Amino acid sequence: MGETDGRIQILSRPVRSTADVQSALSDAGFEWLSHYGSVDPLHDTYGIKVCGIHDEEDALSIRSLLVSMFPTWTGGGVYHKDYGREPGFVSSVYRDKPRQREEWETA
Protein backbone atom coordinates (compact mmCIF):
# COMPACT_ATOMS: atom_id res chain seq x y z
CA MET A 1 0.00 0.00 0.00
CA GLY A 2 2.55 2.60 1.02
CA GLU A 3 5.78 3.17 2.85
CA THR A 4 6.08 4.63 6.30
CA ASP A 5 8.79 6.67 7.94
CA GLY A 6 7.34 6.23 11.44
CA ARG A 7 5.35 9.46 11.31
CA ILE A 8 3.34 9.46 8.09
CA GLN A 9 2.33 6.95 5.50
CA ILE A 10 3.53 7.73 1.98
CA LEU A 11 0.99 6.56 -0.60
CA SER A 12 2.97 5.96 -3.77
CA ARG A 13 0.53 3.77 -5.70
CA PRO A 14 -1.47 6.60 -7.37
CA VAL A 15 1.72 8.17 -8.68
CA ARG A 16 2.81 4.89 -10.26
CA SER A 17 -0.72 4.33 -11.55
CA THR A 18 -0.70 7.43 -13.75
CA ALA A 19 1.48 5.65 -16.33
CA ASP A 20 -0.86 2.64 -16.23
CA VAL A 21 -3.86 4.92 -16.82
CA GLN A 22 -2.13 6.71 -19.71
CA SER A 23 -1.37 3.36 -21.30
CA ALA A 24 -4.97 2.14 -20.83
CA LEU A 25 -6.31 5.41 -22.27
CA SER A 26 -4.12 4.98 -25.35
CA ASP A 27 -5.24 1.35 -25.72
CA ALA A 28 -8.86 2.58 -25.60
CA GLY A 29 -8.21 5.14 -28.36
CA PHE A 30 -7.79 8.25 -26.19
CA GLU A 31 -4.63 10.16 -27.02
CA TRP A 32 -2.87 12.74 -24.86
CA LEU A 33 -3.55 16.35 -25.93
CA SER A 34 -6.09 15.21 -28.53
CA HIS A 35 -8.63 13.85 -26.03
CA TYR A 36 -7.31 14.88 -22.59
CA GLY A 37 -4.68 17.12 -21.05
CA SER A 38 -3.24 15.23 -18.09
CA VAL A 39 -3.48 12.30 -15.71
CA ASP A 40 -2.81 13.34 -12.12
CA PRO A 41 -2.72 11.59 -8.75
CA LEU A 42 -5.16 12.68 -6.05
CA HIS A 43 -2.97 12.45 -2.98
CA ASP A 44 -5.56 13.61 -0.44
CA THR A 45 -8.11 10.95 -1.42
CA TYR A 46 -5.76 8.28 -2.82
CA GLY A 47 -6.99 8.41 -6.40
CA ILE A 48 -6.48 9.38 -10.03
CA LYS A 49 -8.01 12.12 -12.20
CA VAL A 50 -7.94 12.72 -15.93
CA CYS A 51 -8.21 16.44 -16.74
CA GLY A 52 -8.86 18.61 -19.77
CA ILE A 53 -11.18 16.16 -21.50
CA HIS A 54 -12.75 17.91 -24.50
CA ASP A 55 -15.93 15.87 -24.97
CA GLU A 56 -18.53 14.88 -22.34
CA GLU A 57 -19.06 11.42 -23.88
CA ASP A 58 -15.30 10.83 -23.74
CA ALA A 59 -15.30 11.92 -20.09
CA LEU A 60 -18.00 9.37 -19.26
CA SER A 61 -16.12 6.63 -21.15
CA ILE A 62 -12.88 7.54 -19.36
CA ARG A 63 -14.68 7.42 -16.01
CA SER A 64 -15.89 3.89 -16.87
CA LEU A 65 -12.34 2.92 -17.79
CA LEU A 66 -11.04 4.23 -14.45
CA VAL A 67 -13.73 2.30 -12.55
CA SER A 68 -12.77 -0.90 -14.39
CA MET A 69 -9.10 -0.34 -13.54
CA PHE A 70 -9.76 0.40 -9.86
CA PRO A 71 -12.96 -1.54 -8.99
CA THR A 72 -12.61 -1.14 -5.21
CA TRP A 73 -12.31 2.65 -5.40
CA THR A 74 -15.89 3.89 -5.09
CA GLY A 75 -15.58 7.69 -5.08
CA GLY A 76 -15.15 10.11 -7.92
CA GLY A 77 -17.20 11.21 -10.87
CA VAL A 78 -17.28 13.54 -13.85
CA TYR A 79 -17.55 17.31 -13.74
CA HIS A 80 -16.89 20.27 -16.01
CA LYS A 81 -14.24 22.88 -15.21
CA ASP A 82 -14.38 26.10 -17.22
CA TYR A 83 -11.32 27.86 -15.82
CA GLY A 84 -7.61 27.36 -15.25
CA ARG A 85 -4.87 25.71 -17.21
CA GLU A 86 -6.90 22.71 -18.42
CA PRO A 87 -10.54 23.64 -18.96
CA GLY A 88 -12.86 20.81 -19.91
CA PHE A 89 -14.25 17.74 -18.24
CA VAL A 90 -12.54 15.93 -15.38
CA SER A 91 -13.05 12.21 -14.69
CA SER A 92 -11.85 10.85 -11.38
CA VAL A 93 -11.87 7.82 -9.14
CA TYR A 94 -10.60 7.63 -5.58
CA ARG A 95 -10.46 5.26 -2.64
CA ASP A 96 -10.88 7.55 0.38
CA LYS A 97 -13.65 10.01 1.12
CA PRO A 98 -12.60 13.64 0.79
CA ARG A 99 -12.02 15.35 4.10
CA GLN A 100 -14.35 18.18 5.00
CA ARG A 101 -12.74 21.46 4.19
CA GLU A 102 -12.01 23.73 7.07
CA GLU A 103 -13.38 27.22 6.79
CA TRP A 104 -11.96 30.02 8.83
CA GLU A 105 -13.81 33.15 9.66
CA THR A 106 -11.78 36.31 9.31
CA ALA A 107 -12.22 39.18 11.70
N, C-alpha and C positions, 0 to 999 in steps of 0.2 A: 504494500500500500504506500508507504512513505518511509523516509528515514527520520531518525530523531537525534537531536543533539543533547537530550536531557531536559531541554526547556520547551522546545516547540517541535511540532511534527512538520516535516517538509514534504508536501504532496507533489511529487514529481510526475506522476502518471499523466495528468492533463497536458503537460508540456510535451512529453514524448508522443502523446496521442495526436497532436496537431499534424504531424507528418502522415500518420495513418489516415486521418480524415482527409487530408489533401489528396492522398493516393486514391481513396475510395471515391471522392468527388470526381476525380479524373476518370476513373473506371466507369462511373455512371454518366459520363458525358459532360460534366461541369468543369469548365476550364477557368483557371485563375485569371482575373482581370477581364475576362469576357462575360462570366456569369456571377462572380463574387470577388470581393476585394481582399479579404483576409480570413484566416482561421486563427482564433485566439483562445488561450486557456482562460477559464474563469476560476481564479485562485480562491476567491472568497466562498464559492459554492461548490468547488471541485467539479468543474465542468468544461465544456467546449462551446464556443459560439462561432458561427460563420457570418461575417458582416459584409455589407455593401452588395447585397444580392439585388439584381436589377428587376427581376420579375417575381410577382407574388406566387405564381404557380411553381416556379423554381424554388422559392423559399419553403413552400410546403413540402415539396419533394425532398429537399435537403434536410428538413426537419425529420421526415420519415427515415431517411438514411441514417441520421444521427441516432434515432431511437433504435434502429436495428443494430447499430454498432455497439450501443451502450444500453442494453435492455433493462438493466436494473436501475438506471438513472431515471427517475420519474418526473423531475422538474423540467422547466424550460418552456419554450414556445416559439412563436413567430410574432414579430412586431415590426412596424415601419418607423424608421428614423429619418427625419428630413433636415438634419443639420450635421455639422461636423465634417470630419475628413472623409468618411465613407457613408454618405447618405444612401438609403435604400432599405431593404428588408434585412432583418437579423433573425437567424434561426439558432436556437440554443437548446442544450440539454445539460442538466446538472444533477449531481447526486444529493447534495445537501440543500436544505431550505435556506433561502436568503435570511440573513439576520435583519431584525428590524433596525431601521436607520435611527440614529439618535438625532434629535433636533434640539438645538440650544436656543434659548430665548436671549436676545441681546437687550441690554438695558438702554 
